[in-house]
Amino acid sequence: MSDDRRGRDKATREYDPEEKWPDPERELPRVPEPPSTPSGTEPSPAVRTAFWKAVVVVNYAVLAVSLGPLLAYFRGRVLLGTGLFASGLLAFGYALLIYRGFRRRGPDDLGNDPKE
């Protein structure tokens, strides 16, 4: 077989990206397993309540602050848009109050059982 023939075979061969790394499972770093969570790690009802209240309030605030100006500018509903925008800003303030009130409480005020 001539060199020309071998060169053509090599040039027409399809590129195999796995040829560069023959065994990626062996060459990749090992990721350790996360530790198992203890069985008694449920948050207290006070923590759950504050978290979900803040989530709902912030979701409303984001919606109102973004939708208010859109209604005012594109639909001409200036009063409705301004009201939504203002209520969204107030909702952000209320979410901040929820967060600060939660942070101010000590670990004893979170509703945890004192026996733990």
Buried (B, 14 or more C-beta within 10 A) or exposed (E): EEEEEEEEEEEEEEEEEEEEEEEEEEEEEEEEEEEEEEEEEEEEEBBEBBEEBBEEBBEBBEEBBEBBBEBBEEEEBEEBBBBBBEBBBEBBEBBEEBBEEBEEEEEEEBEEEEEE
